[in-house]
Amino acid sequence: MDTELNNPHLNEQQVLMLRLLKKPLPEEDFSQMRRLAVQLLAKQIENVTDSWELENNFTEETYEKLSQGHFRSKSSK
């Protein structure tokens, strides 16, 4: 494991997480950590999306209008 901790491709946070997880966790605890990590990433994605929508003036109405549109190109037959 020490080889991995000296890996130049890992950033400091990744190395710290590996050190924290050096000793195996019970499966239930590990599953909970994974769920929390996914929740954190989902929140970050939501924040980025919200910012993009504000910058580009996207609203519920914009999405509704787009959902009613026809996006397929016409057949050239």
KEMI-672804 format. One record per residue: x, y, z of N, C-alpha, C in turn; residue in one letter. Coordinates in steps of 0.05 Angstrom, whole numbers, plus 32768, in hexadecimal, padded with zeros to 4 digits. Example, Ala and Ser with C-alpha at 12.3 -4.5 7.8 and 13.67 -1.06 7.14 Angstrom:
   neast   nnorth    nup   caeast   canorth   caup   ceast   cnorth    cup   fido
    8108     7F8E   809C     80F6      7FA6   809C    8108     7FBE   809C      A
    8101     7FD3   808E     8111      7FEB   808F    8102     8001   809D      S
This chain:
   neast   nnorth    nup   caeast   canorth   caup   ceast   cnorth    cup   fido
    8010     7FE8   8000     8000      8000   8000    8011     8019   8000      M
    8028     8018   800C     803A      802F   800D    8041     8039   7FF1      D
    8043     8026   7FDE     8049      802D   7FC2    8034     8040   7FB8      T
    801B     8039   7FBD     8004      804A   7FB4    8005     8065   7FC1      E
    800D     8067   7FDA     800D      8081   7FE8    8022     8093   7FDE      L
    8036     8089   7FD0     804B      8099   7FC5    8047     809D   7FA7      N
    8030     8096   7F9D     8029      8099   7F80    8027     80B6   7F79      N
    8037     80C0   7F66     8037      80DC   7F5E    801D     80E4   7F4F      P
    800C     80D0   7F47     7FF3      80D6   7F3A    7FDC     80DC   7F4D      H
    7FE1     80D8   7F67     7FCD      80DD   7F7B    7FD1     80F8   7F87      L
    7FBB     8107   7F8C     7FBE      8120   7F99    7FBD     811C   7FB7      N
    7FC2     8131   7FC7     7FC4      812E   7FE4    7FAA     8124   7FF0      E
    7F93     812C   7FE6     7F7A      8123   7FF1    7F76     8105   7FED      Q
    7F7E     80FC   7FD5     7F7C      80DF   7FCF    7F8E     80CF   7FE1      Q
    7FA6     80D9   7FE6     7FB8      80CA   7FF8    7FAD     80C9   8014      V
    7FA1     80E0   801D     7F95      80E0   8038    7F7E     80CC   803A      L
    7F6E     80CB   8026     7F57      80B8   8026    7F62     809B   8027      M
    7F77     8095   8017     7F82      807A   8018    7F8D     8073   8034      L
    7F99     8087   8041     7FA3      8082   805C    7F8C     807D   806F      R
    7F76     808C   806C     7F5F      8087   807D    7F53     806B   8079      L
    7F54     8062   8061     7F48      8048   805A    7F5C     8031   8059      L
    7F74     8035   8065     7F88      8021   8064    7F7F     8007   8071      K
    7F6F     800A   8087     7F64      7FF3   8095    7F48     7FEF   808A      K
    7F41     7FD7   8081     7F26      7FD2   8076    7F10     7FD9   8089      P
    7EFB     7FE5   807E     7EE3      7FEC   808E    7ECF     7FD5   808C      L
    7EBD     7FD4   809F     7EA6      7FC2   809C    7E97     7FCB   8083      P
    7E8B     7FB8   8075     7E7E      7FBD   805B    7E68     7FD3   805E      E
    7E59     7FD2   8074     7E44      7FE6   8077    7E4F     8003   8079      E
    7E66     8006   8088     7E72      8020   808A    7E7D     8029   806F      D
    7E89     8017   8060     7E94      801E   8046    7E7E     8026   8033      F
    7E68     8018   8034     7E51      801E   8023    7E46     803A   802A      S
    7E45     8040   8043     7E3C      805B   804C    7E4F     8071   8042      Q
    7E69     806C   8043     7E7C      807F   8038    7E78     8084   801B      M
    7E73     806E   800C     7E6F      8071   7FEF    7E55     8081   7FEA      R
    7E40     807B   7FF9     7E27      808B   7FF5    7E2C     80A8   7FFB      R
    7E3A     80AE   8010     7E40      80CA   8017    7E51     80D8   8001      L
    7E64     80CA   7FF6     7E74      80D5   7FE1    7E63     80DB   7FC8      A
    7E51     80C9   7FC2     7E3F      80CD   7FAB    7E2D     80E5   7FB0      V
    7E22     80E7   7FC8     7E11      80FE   7FCF    7E21     8118   7FCC      Q
    7E3A     8119   7FD5     7E4A      8131   7FD2    7E4F     8138   7FB5      L
    7E55     8124   7FA5     7E5A      8129   7F88    7E40     8132   7F7B      L
    7E29     8127   7F82     7E10      812F   7F77    7E0A     814C   7F7E      A
    7E10     8154   7F96     7E0B      8170   7F9F    7E1D     8183   7F8F      K
    7E36     817B   7F8A     7E48      818B   7F7A    7E3E     818E   7F5E      Q
    7E35     8179   7F52     7E2A      817A   7F37    7E11     818C   7F36      I
    7E00     818A   7F4A     7DE8      819B   7F4B    7DF0     81B8   7F4D      E
    7E04     81BF   7F5D     7E0D      81DA   7F60    7E18     81E5   7F45      N
    7E27     81D5   7F37     7E32      81DD   7F1D    7E1B     81E1   7F09      V
    7E08     81CF   7F09     7DF2      81D1   7EF7    7DE1     81EA   7EFD      T
    7DDC     81EF   7F17     7DCD      8207   7F1F    7DDB     8220   7F16      D
    7DF5     8221   7F19     7E04      8239   7F10    7E02     823D   7EF2      S
    7E05     8227   7EE3     7E03      8228   7EC6    7DE8     8232   7EBD      W
    7DD3     8227   7ECA     7DB8      8230   7EC3    7DB4     824E   7EC8      E
    7DBF     8258   7EDF     7DBD      8274   7EE4    7DCC     8285   7ED0      L
    7DE4     827D   7EC9     7DF4      828B   7EB6    7DE8     828C   7E9A      E
    7DD9     8276   7E93     7DCE      8274   7E79    7DAF     8278   7E78      N
    7DA5     8283   7E8E     7D88      828A   7E90    7D76     8272   7E89      N
    7D7D     825B   7E93     7D6C      8243   7E8F    7D59     8241   7EA6      F
    7D3F     823D   7EA0     7D2A      823A   7EB4    7D1B     8220   7EAF      T
    7D08     821B   7EC0     7CF6      8204   7EBC    7CE8     8206   7EA1      E
    7CE0     821E   7E9A     7CD2      8222   7E81    7CE5     821C   7E69      E
    7CFE     8222   7E6C     7D11      821C   7E57    7D13     81FE   7E52      T
    7D15     81EF   7E68     7D16      81D2   7E65    7CFC     81C7   7E5A      Y
    7CE6     81D2   7E63     7CCC      81C8   7E59    7CCA     81CD   7E3A      E
    7CD2     81E5   7E32     7CD1      81EB   7E15    7CE4     81D8   7E05      K
    7CFC     81D4   7E10     7D0E      81C1   7E02    7D03     81A5   7E01      L
    7CF5     819D   7E16     7CEB      8181   7E16    7CD4     817E   7E01      S
    7CC8     8193   7DF9     7CB2      8192   7DE5    7CBD     8193   7DC8      Q
    7CD6     819B   7DC6     7CE2      819E   7DAB    7CE8     8183   7D9E      G
    7CEE     8185   7D84     7CF4      816E   7D74    7D12     816F   7D6E      H
    7D22     815D   7D78     7D3F      815E   7D75    7D4B     814C   7D60      F
    7D3A     813C   7D54     7D45      812A   7D3F    7D48     8139   7D25      R
    7D5E     8133   7D17     7D61      8140   7CFC    7D4F     8132   7CE8      S
    7D48     8141   7CD4     7D35      8136   7CC0    7D44     8121   7CAF      K
    7D35     810D   7CA7     7D40      80F8   7C97    7D47     8104   7C7B      S
    7D5D     80FB   7C70     7D65      8105   7C55    7D5B     80F3   7C3F      S
    7D49     80E1   7C45     7D3E      80CF   7C31    7D2B     80DC   7C1E      K
